[in-house]
Amino acid sequence: MDFAFDARTEELRTRLLAFMDEYVYPAEKTAEEQRALLDSPWDTPAVVDELKAEARRQGLWNLFLPDAEFGAGLTNLQYAPLAEITGRSPQLAPTALNCAAPDTGNMEVLAQFGTDEQKKQWLEPLLAGEIRSAFAMTEPEVASSDATNITTHIERDGDEYVITGRKWYISGAMNPDCKIFIVMGKTDPDGADPRRQQSMVLVPRDTPGVTVKRAMQVFGYEDHSHGGHAEVVFDHARVPVANLVGEEGGGFAIAQARLGPGRIHHCMRLIGMAERAIELMCRRAVSRTAFGKPLAQQGVVQNWIADARVTVEQLRLLVLKTAWLMDTVGNRGAHTEIQAIKIATPRAVVEILDRAIQLHGAGGVSQDFPLADLYAGARTLMLADGPDEVHQRSLARRELKKYL
């Protein structure tokens, strides 16, 4: 395995790092100031549209899509270090490059499983950054960590599907530019195979019977990074049968295909968050004095910084190995590693961010530094895309199976 960046990756990294320095970091404060003046907290600050226009002009657009017909045609291994760079400013950079979840996963689903008409109606405007989307899977009334528990009904009635159910923490749904939901529900709730009961359908936001009821808070505040999280009710919402994604009973398999690359993206962005935290720790440590000497000379601070560096280097190698395996042997062949990075990365990055917050004192939990926001995002990823415990359970079973 050779993890040296190839020429294309190195060239894109150089351009993206310059874009971050020149445009993204200076826009962070501007975006906060503009958002405070908006009529709705979910409206997009003008500076975000300016960043998107500049990123597109520079060719830093849709980098995540491996299909050259729709995106940059990068492999997982090529895109991974770029995702890491965007993780240093998760509120702005992924959106600026049209590489933000949940749109990335939804575009991958449409590119891989969508019909020509679905691609024309929904994938093309998503690729152009003209609209946003949401993925409606998690439900408040069941343990959604087990996808077979999902209770939303997708019932066929002639040439239409009727969708009934309640979802929550639907990322992006509060954004007024969110025009389409990919909804996971059961078309065959009594089917013998619990993993063939689910299907996915496309539900336009303006469909009668679709109600975005409220914004869901994260650690007590609204999360603007994806356009907010929402509780959404589908009350006998009707869509044409042509809105089915893939085939009936294929929802579980599509979800698994969607989550593989997404975990690479999430974990590399998390590593970017950790790198930003280390930078902030070092700057704080050399600028503050306590008990007669700089914080940088305090043994515990040195230990925190050293441990953080070791951890980040370990995580990066594991995620890059996973990306390489996905490119060479596919998601199934990389199953163990995909679960391993999902377990290890959020947990370790949360610890790094926690120490960075501690080093900043009161400033660490304030709005004057990005640490509290980064912490909330990293801690949430210990639940998103499957709680850590689910992945531990599955990974342990695979290990134990070798000895049974």
Secondary structure, 3 states (H helix, E strand, C coil): CCCCCCHHHHHHHHHHHHHHHHHHHHHHHHHHHHHHHCCCCCCCCHHHHHHHHHHHHCCCCCCCCCCCCCCCCCCHHHHHHHHHHHCCCCCCHHHHCCCCCCHHHHHHHHHHHCCHHHHHHHHHHHHCCCCEEEEECCCCCCCCCCHHHCCCEEEEECCEEEEEEEEEEEECCCCCCEEEEEEEEECCCCCCCCCCCEEEEEEECCCCCEEEEEEECECCECCCCCCCEEEEEEEEEEEEHHHEECCCCCHHHHHHHHHHHHHHHHHHHHHHHHHHHHHHHHHHHHHCEECCEEHHHCHHHHHHHHHHHHHHHHHHHHHHHHHHHHHHHHHHHCHHHHHHHHHHHHHHHHHHHHHHHHHHHHHHHCCCCCHHHHHHHHHHCCCCCCCHHHHHHHHHHHHHHCCC
